[in-house]
Amino acid sequence: MPVSSRRVLLCNCEKTMALNPDRLPLQEGAPLYSHLCRAQAEAFEKALEGGEPLLVGCTQEAPLFSEIAEEQAPGADVAYVNIRERAGWCAKDADPHPKIAALLAEAALEPQAAPLRSVESDGLCLVYGSGQEALDAARILEGRLSVTLLLKGGEDVLLPSILDFPIYSGTLRTVSGSFGGFEVTVDGYAQLVPSSRSGPQFALPRDGAKATCSLILDLSGGTPLVSAPEKRDGYCRVDPKDPAAIARALFDLADMVGTFEKPVYVGYDADICAHGRSGKTGCTNCLDACPAGAISDEGETISIDPGICGGCGSCAAHCPTGAVFYQYPFRRDQIRRVQTLLSAYRDAGGRKPVLFVHEDPHGTEIITAIARFGEGLPQNAIPLAVHSVAAYGHDALLSAILAGASRMVLLCPPQKAEELAALRAEIAIAEALLSGLGFETEGLFEVLVENDPDRVSEGLSKEANAPVIADPLGFDAVGGKRDVARSAITGLIERGENVPEIIPLPKDAPYGRIHIDTEGCTLCLACVGSCPVNALSDNPDRPQVSFTEAACVQCGLCAATCPESVITLEARYHAGDGAVHPAVLHEEEPATCTSCGKPFGTKAAIKRISERLSGKHWMFQRPDQIALIGMCDDCRVSAQWNMEDTPFKMGERNRITTTQDYVDAENKGLSLDDFLKEN
């Protein structure tokens, strides 16, 4: 069956792939080429004339095909997919057809594009280092960029007879910002003395000097000046003793002038954020997970700097509410790609699929090495290239298992090994849910941190069990993270046997309930006001607090806000219908006013207040003062007014003196004061 609406052009690459056109998703009568990029290029040109979207099963020669398309049919819609290294070059006894069908089906998808932000770079570059290496690098860059050299130490520097750029000495104290908008603070900042002879000399150093620049070349060889330097665009940190690395850095920096577009990797919805309320801190998952320092605490919310964000996706993967969400790709497209791969593979006769999630280009290069110098990927290892494996949350993991994956192998570059805490936490949540539902999880999820193609191949070659799900299910991943996760969990529950109502989960899981120690609870309802997802609610007619477990994200704000410290959390998944219905956690009979009988407060609260204040506070010493505690607001004010020593009574008001009083006093020959005394 043809792939979507695209016409597929496949080539067996000079018969180096054993392909059977009858088992491939080609249009009826479409041939299988053997030299499409050269001898049979005319077939590609003819396909362009039809005007229909094309899908070419080759990426190596994509530049050539694109050049032909630009000449023959400008604006033609041509997509490319690598079937050779990822499937066709395989062991002699392997069957590549199911995997190729899956790769073609995935390539035909058209995901929603991530939003972009424009970045302006004026080419102002700060070169920071010590010694001749820093000076030489600055001189090379000066022809393409506007360079300023900051020498951390320069005793062995030979100054040129012509200085094309300013030179200063100093030590970078702080660096903030990102590509196009760095801000630096320099200590010991001093200008070069023009008369320097044997070596550079500097005058009038001062601390705390500030400046801005678009690019930074750090040749200091010391501690990185920013967090996760490899993710900070525009900041290039290089070993000053590695000439090849310096050359690569100079080559890259030289072209970083002008307007650039960068994906906005993650979005943020403050309305459902569970970070903080009323000065209390709840969830900090995103702040803890971000390796680049792109997320900052703003009190009740957080802010994400898109210039610093490198798109690892750990924040979105571990966010309990979905307030932080990944956009590269969007969740719906991420899950749809997996479902499409597994469904097409299964429909083409494939068995025991192993979903191989890898980062591009790291994983792509390893796959190429395995294919060119080995027997290629195992026939059931289906590669899926992503920007970051750390962006996989338990919702995506469970959706893949529900769609029929036998195993999931996630490959991460060793230099990103410290960024996997959130991914491992999400895997633990997925394993706990699956195990609780009665499914086998041993070896189901594996994280490989490797550069060695042989070890990656070995990890993928492990024998896969039959799919966890006998009747796989795909679903439209609409809604937020919790909606998608619950859809996947519901599908798994329907396919499980003897599913328990309660499934214990790791303590950082975003599902669970709260417990209230009713002996200490005063029903002040501070917890209700602090809950960001309305899992807690009150009753306007009586003292009562209710809880809807399906809404709880275990952020802990209720426990942090409770003045009595009587709330504890329990991570679990409630698989029954009761999770979606409010359950009363604590209620009491209302206290009635001892004067008018109107309900107010709770009996327990009034009793506790009375015990703490009666005879122990100067305002509640006498019986009539203590009685005020049991009265409503209105009656309390009235009772205080009638007390002999009430502060509300200020004595009788003095008589108002009028003009007539002055006239009468004068007629009687009295002073005004004497007149008022008589009258």
Solvent accessible surface area in square Angstrom, and as a share of the most:
residue,aa,sasa,rsa
1,M,193,0.86
2,P,60,0.38
3,V,11,0.06
4,S,84,0.54
5,S,86,0.55
6,R,20,0.07
7,R,57,0.21
8,V,3,0.02
9,L,4,0.02
10,L,0,0.00
11,C,18,0.11
12,N,18,0.09
13,C,37,0.22
14,E,111,0.50
15,K,159,0.67
16,T,77,0.45
17,M,7,0.03
18,A,90,0.70
19,L,22,0.11
20,N,61,0.31
21,P,54,0.34
22,D,130,0.68
23,R,106,0.39
24,L,11,0.06
25,P,14,0.09
26,L,18,0.09
27,Q,58,0.26
28,E,182,0.81
29,G,79,0.76
30,A,21,0.16
31,P,67,0.42
32,L,38,0.19
33,Y,19,0.07
34,S,31,0.20
35,H,55,0.25
36,L,3,0.01
37,C,29,0.17
38,R,129,0.47
39,A,85,0.66
40,Q,62,0.28
41,A,17,0.13
42,E,134,0.60
43,A,25,0.19
44,F,0,0.00
45,E,54,0.24
46,K,146,0.62
47,A,1,0.01
48,L,9,0.04
49,E,143,0.64
50,G,58,0.56
51,G,68,0.65
52,E,62,0.28
53,P,42,0.27
54,L,1,0.01
55,L,0,0.00
56,V,0,0.00
57,G,5,0.05
58,C,30,0.18
59,T,59,0.34
60,Q,95,0.42
61,E,29,0.13
62,A,19,0.15
63,P,99,0.62
64,L,53,0.26
65,F,1,0.01
66,S,52,0.33
67,E,102,0.46
68,I,22,0.11
69,A,8,0.06
70,E,113,0.51
71,E,124,0.56
72,Q,103,0.46
73,A,26,0.20
74,P,97,0.61
75,G,80,0.77
76,A,42,0.32
77,D,70,0.36
78,V,30,0.17
79,A,25,0.19
80,Y,56,0.21
81,V,6,0.04
82,N,23,0.12
83,I,0,0.00
84,R,23,0.08
85,E,10,0.04
86,R,34,0.12
87,A,4,0.03
88,G,5,0.05
89,W,51,0.18
90,C,31,0.19
91,A,25,0.19
92,K,211,0.90
93,D,134,0.69
94,A,21,0.17
95,D,43,0.22
96,P,8,0.05
97,H,12,0.05
98,P,8,0.05
99,K,2,0.01
100,I,0,0.00
101,A,13,0.10
102,A,0,0.00
103,L,0,0.00
104,L,0,0.00
105,A,22,0.17
106,E,19,0.09
107,A,28,0.22
108,A,9,0.07
109,L,40,0.20
110,E,123,0.55
111,P,73,0.46
112,Q,116,0.52
113,A,86,0.67
114,A,16,0.13
115,P,57,0.36
116,L,99,0.49
117,R,74,0.27
118,S,73,0.47
119,V,12,0.07
120,E,114,0.51
121,S,6,0.04
122,D,106,0.55
123,G,2,0.02
124,L,58,0.29
125,C,0,0.00
126,L,14,0.07
127,V,0,0.00
128,Y,4,0.02
129,G,0,0.00
130,S,47,0.30
131,G,7,0.06
132,Q,55,0.25
133,E,58,0.26
134,A,0,0.00
135,L,0,0.00
136,D,59,0.30
137,A,2,0.01
138,A,0,0.00
139,R,127,0.46
140,I,113,0.57
141,L,2,0.01
142,E,47,0.21
143,G,71,0.68
144,R,149,0.54
145,L,9,0.04
146,S,60,0.38
147,V,5,0.03
148,T,31,0.18
149,L,0,0.00
150,L,5,0.03
151,L,1,0.01
152,K,102,0.43
153,G,22,0.21
154,G,9,0.08
155,E,153,0.69
156,D,107,0.55
157,V,4,0.02
158,L,141,0.70
159,L,40,0.20
160,P,28,0.18
161,S,120,0.77
162,I,128,0.65
163,L,75,0.37
164,D,96,0.50
165,F,12,0.05
166,P,65,0.41
167,I,6,0.03
168,Y,40,0.15
169,S,21,0.14
170,G,9,0.09
171,T,62,0.36
172,L,9,0.04
173,R,132,0.48
174,T,70,0.41
175,V,16,0.09
176,S,56,0.36
177,G,21,0.20
178,S,14,0.09
179,F,22,0.09
180,G,27,0.26
181,G,41,0.39
182,F,0,0.00
183,E,103,0.46
184,V,5,0.03
185,T,10,0.06
186,V,8,0.05
187,D,39,0.20
188,G,27,0.26
189,Y,52,0.20
190,A,3,0.02
191,Q,111,0.49
192,L,28,0.14
193,V,39,0.22
194,P,136,0.86
195,S,92,0.60
196,S,20,0.13
197,R,230,0.84
198,S,109,0.71
199,G,12,0.12
200,P,18,0.11
201,Q,99,0.44
202,F,55,0.23
203,A,46,0.36
204,L,160,0.80
205,P,94,0.59
206,R,135,0.49
207,D,102,0.53
208,G,26,0.25
209,A,6,0.05
210,K,159,0.68
211,A,56,0.44
212,T,89,0.52
213,C,11,0.06
214,S,3,0.02
215,L,0,0.00
216,I,0,0.00
217,L,0,0.00
218,D,0,0.00
219,L,2,0.01
220,S,23,0.15
221,G,47,0.45
222,G,29,0.28
223,T,113,0.66
224,P,46,0.29
225,L,42,0.21
226,V,14,0.08
227,S,54,0.35
228,A,17,0.14
229,P,27,0.17
230,E,108,0.48
231,K,21,0.09
232,R,16,0.06
233,D,61,0.32
234,G,7,0.07
235,Y,11,0.04
236,C,33,0.20
237,R,106,0.39
238,V,14,0.08
239,D,80,0.41
240,P,21,0.14
241,K,156,0.66
242,D,52,0.27
243,P,105,0.66
244,A,57,0.44
245,A,17,0.13
246,I,20,0.10
247,A,57,0.44
248,R,147,0.54
249,A,3,0.03
250,L,17,0.08
251,F,150,0.62
252,D,82,0.43
253,L,3,0.01
254,A,15,0.12
255,D,82,0.43
256,M,40,0.18
257,V,70,0.40
258,G,29,0.28
259,T,83,0.49
260,F,69,0.29
261,E,116,0.52
262,K,20,0.09
263,P,25,0.15
264,V,35,0.20
265,Y,24,0.09
266,V,9,0.05
267,G,11,0.11
268,Y,64,0.24
269,D,52,0.27
270,A,49,0.38
271,D,119,0.62
272,I,68,0.34
273,C,14,0.08
274,A,4,0.03
275,H,4,0.02
276,G,1,0.01
277,R,68,0.25
278,S,90,0.58
279,G,80,0.77
280,K,90,0.38
281,T,76,0.44
282,G,17,0.16
283,C,20,0.12
284,T,42,0.24
285,N,33,0.17
286,C,12,0.07
287,L,48,0.24
288,D,113,0.58
289,A,20,0.16
290,C,28,0.17
291,P,37,0.24
292,A,3,0.02
293,G,48,0.46
294,A,6,0.04
295,I,16,0.08
296,S,52,0.33
297,D,80,0.42
298,E,98,0.44
299,G,48,0.47
300,E,85,0.38
301,T,44,0.26
302,I,5,0.03
303,S,45,0.29
304,I,34,0.17
305,D,55,0.29
306,P,45,0.29
307,G,4,0.04
308,I,18,0.09
309,C,14,0.08
310,G,18,0.17
311,G,0,0.00
312,C,15,0.09
313,G,2,0.02
314,S,0,0.00
315,C,8,0.05
316,A,5,0.04
317,A,3,0.02
318,H,22,0.10
319,C,9,0.05
320,P,9,0.06
321,T,12,0.07
322,G,9,0.08
323,A,1,0.01
324,V,3,0.01
325,F,57,0.24
326,Y,16,0.06
327,Q,15,0.06
328,Y,82,0.31
329,P,25,0.16
330,F,41,0.17
331,R,35,0.13
332,R,115,0.42
333,D,10,0.05
334,Q,18,0.08
335,I,2,0.01
336,R,89,0.33
337,R,44,0.16
338,V,4,0.02
339,Q,24,0.11
340,T,29,0.17
341,L,0,0.00
342,L,0,0.00
343,S,40,0.26
344,A,20,0.16
345,Y,5,0.02
346,R,93,0.34
347,D,116,0.60
348,A,34,0.27
349,G,54,0.52
350,G,12,0.12
351,R,168,0.61
352,K,52,0.22
353,P,10,0.06
354,V,0,0.00
355,L,0,0.00
356,F,0,0.00
357,V,0,0.00
358,H,2,0.01
359,E,7,0.03
360,D,78,0.41
361,P,88,0.55
362,H,28,0.12
363,G,0,0.00
364,T,48,0.28
365,E,112,0.50
366,I,10,0.05
367,I,3,0.01
368,T,39,0.23
369,A,27,0.21
370,I,10,0.05
371,A,8,0.06
372,R,112,0.41
373,F,181,0.75
374,G,45,0.43
375,E,125,0.56
376,G,8,0.08
377,L,5,0.02
378,P,29,0.18
379,Q,79,0.35
380,N,28,0.14
381,A,0,0.00
382,I,0,0.00
383,P,0,0.00
384,L,1,0.01
385,A,29,0.23
386,V,15,0.08
387,H,62,0.28
388,S,6,0.04
389,V,0,0.00
390,A,3,0.03
391,A,8,0.06
392,Y,2,0.01
393,G,2,0.02
394,H,2,0.01
395,D,6,0.03
396,A,4,0.03
397,L,0,0.00
398,L,0,0.00
399,S,2,0.01
400,A,0,0.00
401,I,0,0.00
402,L,0,0.00
403,A,4,0.03
404,G,2,0.02
405,A,0,0.00
406,S,4,0.02
407,R,14,0.05
408,M,0,0.00
409,V,0,0.00
410,L,0,0.00
411,L,0,0.00
412,C,1,0.01
413,P,4,0.02
414,P,50,0.32
415,Q,126,0.56
416,K,42,0.18
417,A,46,0.36
418,E,170,0.76
419,E,16,0.07
420,L,4,0.02
421,A,78,0.61
422,A,6,0.04
423,L,0,0.00
424,R,120,0.44
425,A,19,0.15
426,E,2,0.01
427,I,15,0.07
428,A,40,0.31
429,I,1,0.00
430,A,0,0.00
431,E,54,0.24
432,A,24,0.19
433,L,0,0.00
434,L,0,0.00
435,S,65,0.42
436,G,22,0.21
437,L,2,0.01
438,G,63,0.61
439,F,31,0.13
440,E,114,0.51
441,T,26,0.15
442,E,142,0.64
443,G,44,0.42
444,L,7,0.03
445,F,17,0.07
446,E,37,0.17
447,V,27,0.16
448,L,22,0.11
449,V,44,0.25
450,E,33,0.15
451,N,87,0.45
452,D,55,0.29
453,P,39,0.24
454,D,110,0.57
455,R,147,0.54
456,V,0,0.00
457,S,28,0.18
458,E,121,0.54
459,G,4,0.04
460,L,2,0.01
461,S,70,0.45
462,K,106,0.45
463,E,139,0.62
464,A,3,0.02
465,N,93,0.48
466,A,66,0.52
467,P,45,0.28
468,V,31,0.18
469,I,2,0.01
470,A,105,0.81
471,D,79,0.41
472,P,36,0.23
473,L,60,0.30
474,G,48,0.46
475,F,39,0.16
476,D,84,0.43
477,A,6,0.04
478,V,83,0.48
479,G,56,0.54
480,G,34,0.33
481,K,5,0.02
482,R,34,0.13
483,D,82,0.42
484,V,1,0.00
485,A,0,0.00
486,R,56,0.21
487,S,51,0.33
488,A,0,0.00
489,I,0,0.00
490,T,64,0.37
491,G,2,0.02
492,L,0,0.00
493,I,41,0.21
494,E,121,0.54
495,R,62,0.23
496,G,18,0.17
497,E,145,0.65
498,N,150,0.77
499,V,42,0.24
500,P,56,0.35
501,E,101,0.46
502,I,58,0.30
503,I,1,0.01
504,P,104,0.66
505,L,20,0.10
506,P,41,0.26
507,K,190,0.81
508,D,65,0.33
509,A,1,0.01
510,P,10,0.06
511,Y,3,0.01
512,G,1,0.01
513,R,56,0.21
514,I,2,0.01
515,H,77,0.34
516,I,23,0.12
517,D,77,0.40
518,T,60,0.35
519,E,148,0.66
520,G,21,0.20
521,C,15,0.09
522,T,24,0.14
523,L,16,0.08
524,C,70,0.42
525,L,56,0.28
526,A,33,0.25
527,C,13,0.08
528,V,30,0.17
529,G,61,0.58
530,S,2,0.01
531,C,15,0.09
532,P,14,0.09
533,V,35,0.20
534,N,123,0.63
535,A,3,0.02
536,L,7,0.04
537,S,46,0.29
538,D,71,0.37
539,N,43,0.22
540,P,127,0.80
541,D,128,0.67
542,R,80,0.29
543,P,22,0.14
544,Q,23,0.10
545,V,1,0.01
546,S,13,0.08
547,F,9,0.04
548,T,27,0.16
549,E,16,0.07
550,A,17,0.14
551,A,30,0.24
552,C,10,0.06
553,V,4,0.02
554,Q,25,0.11
555,C,22,0.13
556,G,17,0.16
557,L,0,0.00
558,C,12,0.07
559,A,34,0.26
560,A,46,0.35
561,T,26,0.15
562,C,16,0.10
563,P,89,0.56
564,E,57,0.26
565,S,94,0.61
566,V,18,0.10
567,I,14,0.07
568,T,83,0.48
569,L,66,0.33
570,E,62,0.28
571,A,16,0.12
572,R,32,0.12
573,Y,10,0.04
574,H,28,0.13
575,A,28,0.21
576,G,20,0.19
577,D,115,0.60
578,G,41,0.39
579,A,4,0.03
580,V,89,0.51
581,H,109,0.49
582,P,92,0.58
583,A,54,0.42
584,V,75,0.43
585,L,34,0.17
586,H,16,0.07
587,E,79,0.35
588,E,33,0.15
589,E,103,0.46
590,P,32,0.20
591,A,8,0.06
592,T,76,0.44
593,C,5,0.03
594,T,106,0.62
595,S,73,0.47
596,C,74,0.44
597,G,41,0.39
598,K,92,0.39
599,P,84,0.53
600,F,44,0.18
601,G,45,0.43
602,T,6,0.03
603,K,123,0.52
604,A,31,0.24
605,A,17,0.13
606,I,34,0.17
607,K,131,0.56
608,R,50,0.18
609,I,77,0.39
610,S,33,0.21
611,E,102,0.46
612,R,147,0.54
613,L,52,0.26
614,S,32,0.21
615,G,47,0.45
616,K,153,0.65
617,H,64,0.29
618,W,192,0.68
619,M,78,0.35
620,F,31,0.13
621,Q,93,0.41
622,R,92,0.34
623,P,114,0.71
624,D,60,0.31
625,Q,26,0.11
626,I,54,0.27
627,A,45,0.35
628,L,9,0.04
629,I,14,0.07
630,G,14,0.14
631,M,27,0.12
632,C,2,0.01
633,D,99,0.51
634,D,97,0.50
635,C,21,0.13
636,R,68,0.25
637,V,85,0.49
638,S,62,0.40
639,A,26,0.20
640,Q,37,0.16
641,W,126,0.44
642,N,109,0.56
643,M,25,0.11
644,E,181,0.81
645,D,88,0.46
646,T,8,0.05
647,P,101,0.64
648,F,86,0.36
649,K,99,0.42
650,M,172,0.77
651,G,67,0.64
652,E,174,0.78
653,R,210,0.77
654,N,134,0.69
655,R,133,0.49
656,I,119,0.60
657,T,57,0.33
658,T,67,0.39
659,T,107,0.62
660,Q,105,0.47
661,D,6,0.03
662,Y,123,0.47
663,V,67,0.38
664,D,44,0.23
665,A,4,0.03
666,E,138,0.62
667,N,115,0.59
668,K,122,0.52
669,G,66,0.63
670,L,59,0.29
671,S,60,0.39
672,L,44,0.22
673,D,97,0.50
674,D,66,0.34
675,F,9,0.04
676,L,54,0.27
677,K,167,0.71
678,E,119,0.54
679,N,92,0.47
